[in-house]
Every structure is written in C-alpha cells, then in structure tokens.
C-alpha cells in the first residue's frame, strides 16, 4: 500500500527532480516547520508565492533573449494564477477543499530537473526551470457533532503510513468482526475519508514539442492539479484562473518605431480557434512558400476580441463527434463565401485553443497610405502561431503525427490523434473573466476510483517565444507571394504577415478568409 513518499513520485516535479528540497508544514505534536534547502538559482522564469495564500502564484515573468524581431527583455507573462477551492462529493455529502495553509503538508522547490524520453507515460520529456509542488491533505472529521461535518488536516504521522492510500483497483477491506464478552474491551479504529491534492507550478525550458512539425520554440508551464482519495468520490469540480496583465509589457523590435509605436497595440485581447480535422491539412505541407498557413486552410472556427462573460464547453464525454457546424470560406476566384460541413472528433467541443496576446498593427507608413478602417490595419491578430508576447493553451490539436500532440484515451495521455488533452470523463468549460484573463473549469460526474490520480489542466500552457530557427522565421516574416501586391514595407512586417493569413484584399477592403463564428454571411 502506498504512503505519501511513494505517491508523490508520480508528480511532474519529483519525476524530474526526485531529490528536490522541501519544507514541511503541519500541526502534529512535536513537529515544527522545517526549513527547505536552497532550491537553486532561478533561470529564465521568475514568480512569487506566499504560503500564507498558497492557492496563488503572482508576478510570473520570463526572460526573453534577443531575436531578429525583439530586444532582450523580461515581460510579465501572468499577473496571477489562482487555484480555486475544489468541490467533491462523498456519499451525497458536498465537500469544499480550500487550498489554504491550514491544509498544506509540504512545499517542494527546484530550479532544475530532467524528464527523460520514455521515463513517464504522463509527462513529456522536459528540462525544468524554476518550479514548485504544493501538497495538501484533507480528512473528514469523525468527531464532528451528529448530522454535521467538517474537514481537518491529515495528521503528519498518518501520511507516513503504508496504508495511507489504497492501490488503484484494490477492493476495499472487509469490515472486521470483533467479538468480545461483557468483561472484555476492544478498540475500533475508523479510517475517515482522506483526499490528497497536489498543486504544481512547473516551468520548463524552451522546447519545440508544443506545435506540430516543431515549427516554433516555446516555453511550457504546467499549473496543474493532481487529486486522489481513499474512498470513491461521486463528483469533482475544479477551477483555475489564468490572468495576464491588461497591457503588454513587451517591447517589439522590427521596423524603426515611429511616434512611439513599436508594432503592437499593447492592450491585451483574447481569441479562440478550432483546428480543421480535414485529412488534407498537414502542417508539414502548409508551412511552405507556395502554401502558407492561411486561416481558411487550417482553422474551422474562430472568435476574436472575446468579452468578459463569454464561455464555451470545450470538451465533453457527451460530444459524439461526426458532422458538426457549417463554416464559410472565402473563394477568391468566385468572389464569394462557400459553405463547408466541418467534421468533429469524439469529445471535441466548441473551440480547441485560446490565445491571450496584444494585437499588432501595420507599419505607420502603410496605415497612413491606407487610412480606411475597412482594411483593419490597426488591430491584427497573431495566428496560427504567435511569437510576440503570446500566452496560449491548447486542450486539443488537429490529428497530427507527433505523439506530444495526441489526446487521452482510457489509459492516459498522448495516445489518440485529434482527441482532447483531458481525461475522457471530464467536461471542460473555459470562461473569459476579462479581455486578458480566463478560467479553466473542469467537472466530472463519474465516480472517481480510490487510489488513482485525477488530473486537472494536465496539458499545460505555453508562452510564445520564437521561430524554431532563423531561416524559418525569415520565411514566415517575408510571406512573399501573398504580400507582393502591397508596398515594400509590408514585405518585412510581421504584422502584415499575420494580416495576410487572415484576410484577402479586395481593392480597399479586407475580406475574412474564414468567416468569424456568429458573423452573418455577406
């Protein structure tokens, strides 16, 4: 039977850094808070965490090295990340697990570690940067008054017991039969409901495993939850808020700035996209000079500038797949939109990913030359990839060949091309809290098996960094064929490259290559 030490080996941080230092918390008799060793020198990720409010990480920054497109700098990635209270159900009893210091058992920290290829079925190969693991323990208070309940911290000595949690699939032990005479005494020990929650904030070094074809180098971070109980749980609801600053702190370097403008609007905005499931869509084909990644070729649905209050069901075991919504793609030759039946994968919901980033703007010379607002040169959304201060999360990818982009089956992650990247029984809803923040909300109504980890936000997020190499970056920056009708300034503008992927130009009017979700068909 596993104890705490054995169970924690499954976490990402201790998979990568099994000797990471930690600090103990708790109120067991004779136990004091032990000081942790120095976790090491932080790398390019930095953030703040206070155990007095352990459910919050704030001031997350990332040190960008100089590239051909921006100067060396350290922009703010997140203002804060919040792990909200977790709701579970046990024998009809609703329980709220507050991630407070009262229930904090341990805090691990490290600034290095390695997950090797093939080391874990649940974690991709990675090199860790500054990272943290928080361990919380909850148990039902059996001393509560009749018809009432409360939660208390799990005693530290209980965590060390080998029967702290059952093995997955193990049958519950039979109730012991105790026979005593009137002159004898006996002791009956009751084992209460216990729930273990691990909250990890793991930051990784740059890698090319977050996008198809290794076309971009991003730095992934994983603010996920792992939850386990010693009794069946009837339901689960968890929420994680991801909040960026309202204004980008990044300085863009491309064309010489004019009038204090640097090619970015700096006001954050949120957009969502769905990948096309067409077998004709392959990233190794579309990332070429002759077939650029225009929105109508790789996306099936999108919505930009999402307002606070918008929310969508993104993945669900109730979603059957098959024929889905109708999209409308612009046909340049015919001069009209053509209707397409989009096919959905099982479990696929409304959108597949979210980007929170500042729009770009065309060079000032172009905006002065073409002042008509119908060309949309003042607010240009970065997609299908973004390297200028973009935070993005994908809970599903198009059916790709890379194992790192495959979704879950009943056994675990990275197994099914085109499947959502969350456990099969979970429903995922994403809610926009503001133009620069959103909440990742998961619920499950399936009985959760004792002794088995439940993962929330296992897929992680990525901060857009750079193209995978200078040659690829220059190719994308040029966009020669589609930008040839424009003045020469457009040929060297990242903003105009993004513009031409989304729009087709008809005289002095921009035409959406793929009609935005909910827009009327002209």
C-alpha atoms as one frame of an Amber mdcrd trajectory, in Angstrom:
protein
   0.000   0.000   0.000   1.486   3.387  -0.955   2.453   6.070   1.536   2.923
   9.760   0.779   6.525   9.412  -0.395   5.555   6.759  -2.937   2.561   8.711
  -4.239   4.489  11.932  -4.759   6.912  10.204  -7.112   4.123  10.441  -9.718
   4.198  14.256  -9.729   5.987  16.068 -12.525   8.405  17.905 -10.254   9.561
  14.779  -8.425   9.699  12.791 -11.658  12.179  15.366 -12.945  13.923  16.212
  -9.657  13.436  13.370  -7.131  15.837  14.987  -4.644  14.188  18.414  -4.711
  14.287  20.168  -1.306  11.059  20.659   0.599   9.584  22.328   3.638   7.186
  20.549   5.981   4.018  22.079   7.413   1.533  20.683   9.876   0.339  20.680
  13.443   1.265  17.207  14.631   2.685  17.078  18.176   6.407  17.712  18.247
   6.527  18.746  14.578   7.906  22.131  13.544   8.165  23.757  10.143  11.479
  22.516   8.791  13.483  24.866   6.580  13.947  23.796   2.993  17.305  23.813
   1.317  18.060  26.454  -1.302  16.104  25.388  -4.412  18.863  26.697  -6.657
  19.380  29.746  -8.819  16.266  30.667 -10.802  16.606  30.531 -14.564  14.549
  32.485 -17.077  11.245  32.012 -15.251  10.527  34.030 -12.103   7.415  34.259
  -9.928   6.292  34.893  -6.345   4.491  32.607  -3.927   3.433  33.173  -0.316
   2.412  30.149   1.791   0.003  32.379   3.688  -2.043  32.339   0.461  -0.816
  29.102  -1.123  -3.502  28.956  -3.826  -1.997  31.963  -5.633   1.112  32.465
  -7.790   1.836  36.062  -8.805   4.244  38.182 -10.831   5.191  35.486 -13.362
   7.860  36.759 -15.780  10.019  35.205 -18.479  13.427  36.421 -19.667  13.450
  36.636 -23.459  16.755  36.539 -25.259  17.344  38.830 -28.212  15.992  37.683
 -31.586  15.861  39.358 -35.007  12.383  40.643 -34.056  12.637  41.913 -30.490
  15.251  43.008 -27.966  16.345  41.077 -24.887  13.823  41.756 -22.110  11.720
  40.272 -19.302   7.972  40.755 -19.921   5.219  39.800 -17.495   3.539  36.549
 -18.512   0.913  36.399 -15.732  -0.220  38.842 -13.104  -1.539  35.917 -11.128
  -2.711  32.320 -11.254  -5.377  31.133  -8.828  -6.288  27.601  -7.791  -9.869
  27.947  -6.572 -11.436  25.657  -3.931 -12.108  22.141  -5.220 -15.606  20.703
  -4.893 -16.065  16.952  -4.365 -18.952  14.707  -3.392 -18.813  11.787  -0.960
 -21.901   9.676  -0.130 -24.155  12.559  -1.078 -22.141  14.960   1.051 -20.762
  18.066  -0.746 -17.246  18.943   0.421 -15.149  22.021  -0.352 -11.370  21.622
  -0.322  -9.829  25.035   0.414  -6.182  25.239  -0.641  -5.096  27.174   2.454
  -2.065  26.971   4.717  -4.156  25.067   7.270  -4.162  22.026   4.974  -0.672
  22.486   3.482   1.567  19.488   4.137   4.711  20.198   2.088   6.184  22.666
  -0.361   8.872  21.498  -2.799  11.011  23.828  -4.911  13.641  23.308  -7.562
  15.246  25.203 -10.431  16.392  22.193 -12.410  15.418  18.651 -13.285  15.021
  16.354 -16.258  12.243  14.130 -17.552  13.949  11.751 -19.964  12.398  10.236
 -23.077  10.316   7.224 -22.049  10.681   7.928 -18.330   6.983   8.615 -17.760
   3.733   7.891 -19.578   2.191  11.027 -18.079   4.953  13.612 -18.562   6.689
  14.641 -21.761  10.479  14.929 -21.907  11.431  18.272 -20.376  14.149  20.323
 -18.738  12.808  22.151 -15.702  13.289  25.792 -14.821  12.083  27.255 -11.531
   9.236  25.032 -10.280   7.110  24.327  -7.219   4.963  21.496  -5.816   2.411
  22.086  -3.052   0.923  19.115  -1.178  -2.388  19.497   0.690  -4.100  16.888
   2.874  -7.771  16.798   3.921  -9.717  14.320   6.008 -13.285  14.155   7.264
 -13.521  14.967  10.967 -15.222  11.984  12.616 -15.511  13.882  15.894 -17.962
  16.400  14.434 -21.394  16.667  16.006 -24.127  14.396  14.721 -25.548  15.422
  11.317 -22.696  17.881  10.785 -19.350  17.538   9.097 -16.069  19.371   8.831
 -12.666  18.858   7.283  -9.391  18.770   9.167  -5.748  18.428   8.093  -4.408
  14.899   7.738  -2.011  14.282  10.657   1.590  14.040   9.520   2.114  10.634
  11.126  -0.800   9.258   9.057   0.899  10.389   5.848   3.832   8.113   6.662
   1.669   5.017   6.994   1.884   2.433   4.225  -1.908   2.185   4.064  -2.390
   5.948   3.711  -3.962   5.378   0.261  -5.173   2.154  -1.419  -3.666   0.819
  -4.586  -5.676   1.568  -7.760  -8.249  -1.147  -8.373  -7.844  -2.660  -4.915
 -11.021  -3.897  -3.287 -11.920  -2.095  -0.057 -11.083  -4.147   3.040 -13.911
  -6.005   4.679 -15.141  -4.620   7.963 -13.555  -6.575  10.811 -15.741  -8.743
  13.028 -14.969  -8.205  16.684 -16.450 -10.456  19.353 -15.973  -9.517  22.951
 -17.508 -10.748  26.169 -19.097  -8.464  28.697 -15.858  -8.394  30.680 -13.606
  -7.643  27.690 -12.817  -4.374  25.924 -11.797  -3.671  22.341 -10.720  -0.735
  20.206 -12.421   0.078  16.932 -10.367   2.235  14.609 -12.257   4.148  11.915
 -10.442   5.380   8.822 -12.046   8.617   7.593 -12.297   9.914   4.040  -8.924
  11.364   3.047  -8.143  13.479  -0.002  -4.663  14.387  -1.217  -4.251  17.398
  -3.532  -1.015  18.276  -5.329  -0.832  21.720  -6.944   2.186  22.071  -9.227
   3.548  25.193 -10.873   6.208  23.662 -13.087   8.083  25.837 -15.594  10.043
  24.248 -18.418  12.872  25.406 -20.625  12.243  26.101 -24.295  11.236  23.185
 -26.486   9.705  22.534 -29.904   7.147  19.945 -28.709   4.174  22.295 -28.317
   3.331  22.821 -32.002   3.132  20.458 -34.993   6.267  19.996 -37.029   8.477
  21.638 -34.365   7.891  24.944 -36.183   8.179  27.131 -33.086  10.141  27.107
 -29.861   8.010  27.774 -26.793   8.425  27.569 -23.050   5.738  25.389 -21.495
   4.478  25.732 -17.939   2.061  23.467 -16.080  -0.100  24.847 -13.245  -1.996
  21.568 -12.886  -3.739  19.757 -10.058  -3.483  16.077  -9.075  -6.189  14.745
  -6.761  -6.511  11.366  -5.011  -8.787   9.975  -2.306  -9.026   6.784  -0.276
 -12.780   6.495  -0.913 -14.837   6.781  -4.124 -15.746  10.383  -4.911 -19.077
  10.912  -6.662 -18.215  14.177  -8.381 -15.443  16.699  -8.878 -15.355  20.378
  -9.861 -12.151  22.405 -10.122 -11.373  25.888 -11.422  -8.075  27.575 -12.275
  -7.894  31.273 -13.224  -5.136  32.461 -15.584  -4.755  36.247 -15.527  -2.423
  38.281 -17.738  -1.693  41.998 -17.319  -4.193  44.239 -19.091  -1.349  45.825
 -21.071   1.602  44.021 -22.646   4.968  44.927 -21.151   6.898  43.648 -24.166
   8.882  45.941 -26.465   8.759  44.837 -30.088  11.654  45.500 -32.429  11.143
  45.275 -36.189  10.796  48.321 -38.338  12.084  51.512 -36.694   9.384  52.774
 -34.300   7.502  55.903 -35.279   5.537  58.161 -32.945   6.424  55.877 -30.019
   4.697  52.969 -31.733   6.520  49.656 -31.911   4.214  47.460 -33.996   1.976
  46.359 -31.113  -1.199  47.831 -29.672  -0.163  46.610 -26.165  -3.770  46.249
 -24.971  -4.338  42.533 -24.318  -7.090  40.642 -26.141  -8.406  37.073 -26.087
  -9.254  34.858 -29.061 -10.225  31.214 -29.557  -9.751  28.873 -32.519 -10.606
  25.345 -33.666  -8.305  23.301 -35.878  -9.559  21.755 -39.072  -9.876  17.962
 -38.921  -9.573  17.594 -42.686  -7.034  14.921 -43.706  -5.796  17.412 -46.292
  -4.496  19.672 -43.531  -0.935  18.781 -42.591   1.415  21.310 -41.072   4.409
  19.992 -42.980   2.527  20.862 -46.195   1.186  24.306 -45.315   4.382  25.797
 -43.892   5.857  26.431 -47.317   6.237  29.437 -49.581   3.599  28.151 -52.007
   1.046  27.061 -49.366   1.185  29.471 -46.399  -0.873  28.753 -43.265  -3.889
  30.924 -44.074  -6.794  30.708 -41.657  -9.200  29.114 -44.138  -6.802  26.210
 -44.680  -6.033  25.257 -41.080  -8.911  26.531 -38.929 -12.587  25.585 -38.913
 -13.891  28.156 -36.421 -12.629  31.216 -34.556 -13.729  34.168 -32.460 -11.601
  37.209 -31.605 -11.859  40.023 -29.032 -13.903  37.923 -26.653 -15.666  39.978
 -23.944 -15.858  39.213 -20.240 -18.608  36.694 -19.560 -18.146  34.644 -22.719
 -17.906  30.930 -22.022 -17.921  27.706 -24.042 -17.937  23.954 -23.480 -14.590
  22.874 -24.944 -14.535  19.127 -24.342 -17.068  16.624 -23.061 -17.622  12.864
 -22.943 -21.138  13.640 -24.224 -19.802  15.106 -27.508 -20.155  12.267 -30.066
 -18.122  13.708 -32.933 -19.165  13.352 -36.551 -20.832  16.050 -38.702 -20.714
  19.347 -36.833 -21.188  23.006 -37.674 -21.011  24.742 -41.057 -18.091  27.058
 -41.827 -17.832  29.654 -44.584 -14.575  30.106 -46.503 -13.840  32.844 -48.987
 -13.212  31.778 -52.584 -11.071  34.445 -54.256 -11.732  33.178 -57.765 -15.507
  33.063 -57.325 -15.665  36.192 -55.179 -17.993  34.625 -52.604 -18.131  32.503
 -49.457 -18.559  28.745 -49.837 -20.174  26.602 -47.167 -18.305  23.614 -45.677
 -19.503  20.845 -43.376 -16.987  20.501 -40.545 -16.306  17.092 -39.000 -15.724
  16.892 -35.251 -13.675  14.357 -33.323 -15.286  12.492 -30.381 -15.146  14.636
 -27.260 -14.414  17.824 -29.214 -16.296  20.927 -28.087 -16.672  24.485 -29.318
 -13.025  25.618 -29.612  -9.627  23.903 -29.349  -7.342  26.635 -28.031  -7.112
  30.122 -26.582  -4.581  32.915 -27.179  -4.194  35.915 -24.881  -1.913  38.474
 -26.539  -1.728  42.059 -27.747  -2.774  42.593 -31.366  -0.184  44.025 -33.728
  -0.544  46.985 -36.068   0.764  47.574 -39.576   3.739  49.893 -40.076   2.720
  53.555 -39.779   3.636  54.263 -43.393   1.076  51.677 -44.528  -1.594  52.970
 -42.162  -1.039  56.487 -43.456  -1.204  55.234 -47.044  -4.372  53.199 -46.403
  -6.342  55.046 -43.680  -9.628  53.263 -44.463 -10.673  51.273 -41.387 -12.116
  48.554 -43.608  -8.576  47.199 -44.084  -8.176  46.508 -40.346  -4.523  47.596
 -40.249  -4.757  48.930 -36.678  -5.567  45.646 -34.951  -4.004  42.489 -36.390
  -4.408  39.201 -34.509  -1.440  36.831 -34.317  -2.387  33.336 -35.501  -1.882
  30.425 -36.195   1.280  30.921 -34.142   2.493  33.942 -32.210   5.930  34.949
 -31.036   5.177  38.434 -29.672   4.109  38.179 -26.006   1.527  35.463 -26.600
   0.194  33.106 -23.957  -1.617  30.168 -25.484  -3.244  26.970 -24.340  -4.369
  24.047 -26.488  -6.694  21.440 -24.985  -6.890  19.773 -28.411  -4.807  19.705
 -31.611  -5.713  18.678 -35.119  -4.887  14.989 -35.847  -1.099  15.323 -36.008
   1.661  12.743 -36.215   3.529  13.990 -33.134   2.796  11.919 -30.021   3.111
  15.027 -27.832   0.003  16.451 -29.565  -2.175  13.353 -29.090  -5.037  13.293
 -26.598  -6.282  10.946 -23.882  -7.822   7.514 -24.021  -8.979   5.416 -21.046
  -5.360   4.571 -20.155  -3.912   8.071 -20.213  -2.500  10.941 -22.312  -0.588
  11.127 -25.617  -2.414   8.208 -27.221  -5.159   9.342 -29.667  -4.547  11.797
 -32.553  -7.145  14.581 -32.545  -8.586  13.688 -29.114  -8.886  16.322 -26.348
  -5.953  16.534 -23.928  -8.068  15.908 -20.828  -9.299  12.701 -19.152 -12.213
  11.144 -21.026 -14.781  11.616 -18.246 -14.102  15.332 -17.705 -16.204  18.201
 -19.034 -14.146  21.322 -19.763 -15.618  24.811 -19.925 -13.479  27.916 -20.488
 -14.882  31.229 -19.274 -13.497  34.661 -20.164 -13.083  36.747 -16.996 -11.785
  39.846 -18.802 -10.082  40.627 -22.141  -6.831  39.467 -20.516  -7.949  36.624
 -18.219  -9.892  33.368 -18.318 -10.937  30.497 -16.078 -10.334  26.813 -16.842
 -13.300  24.949 -15.310 -13.495  21.158 -15.073 -16.261  18.969 -13.722 -16.753
  15.212 -13.573 -19.871  13.317 -12.575 -18.224   9.917 -12.846 -17.337   8.089
  -9.644 -13.612   8.623  -9.160 -11.715   5.497  -8.190  -9.832   5.459  -4.860
  -6.040   5.400  -5.076  -5.910   6.771  -8.621  -4.747  10.256  -9.570  -7.215
  12.644 -11.160  -5.532  15.288 -13.341  -6.817  18.832 -13.954  -5.158  21.026
 -16.630  -2.656  18.288 -17.403  -1.986  19.774 -20.875  -0.350  22.934 -19.517
   0.195  26.238 -21.311   2.937  27.755 -23.439   4.479  31.174 -23.771   5.300
  32.006 -27.384   8.992  32.635 -27.820  10.486  32.348 -31.275  10.500  30.546
 -34.592  12.453  27.302 -34.457  15.324  28.775 -36.449  16.272  31.982 -38.232
  15.630  30.557 -41.686  12.056  29.588 -40.774  11.474  32.912 -39.110  12.660
  34.859 -42.136  10.491  32.737 -44.418   7.402  33.459 -42.316   8.351  37.108
 -41.973   8.523  37.529 -45.720   5.245  35.970 -46.827   6.456  36.942 -50.298
   3.721  35.595 -52.521   0.691  36.917 -50.637   2.264  40.277 -49.771   3.581
  41.076 -53.249   0.658  43.435 -54.152   1.476  45.586 -51.119   4.204  48.285
 -50.841   7.675  47.103 -49.878   7.174  47.944 -46.166   4.689  45.078 -45.954
   7.254  42.567 -47.143   9.293  42.856 -43.930   6.474  43.277 -41.422   5.416
  40.533 -39.022   2.099  42.351 -38.580   1.366  42.260 -42.307   2.302  38.591
 -42.469  -0.334  37.877 -39.818  -2.783  40.164 -41.652  -2.497  38.311 -44.957
  -3.033  34.934 -43.269  -6.418  36.115 -42.025  -7.573  38.449 -44.803  -7.790
  38.607 -48.546  -7.638  42.116 -50.016 -10.331  43.243 -52.458  -9.387  46.785
 -53.522  -9.507  48.782 -50.259 -11.462  46.232 -48.262 -10.309  43.302 -46.130
 -12.262  40.076 -46.649 -12.137  37.361 -43.995 -10.685  34.172 -45.483 -12.707
  32.239 -42.870 -15.863  33.909 -41.608 -15.786  34.522 -37.876 -18.106  32.412
 -35.735 -21.523  34.053 -35.448 -20.908  36.610 -38.217 -23.651  36.916 -40.860
 -22.773  35.610 -44.303 -22.454  38.611 -46.678
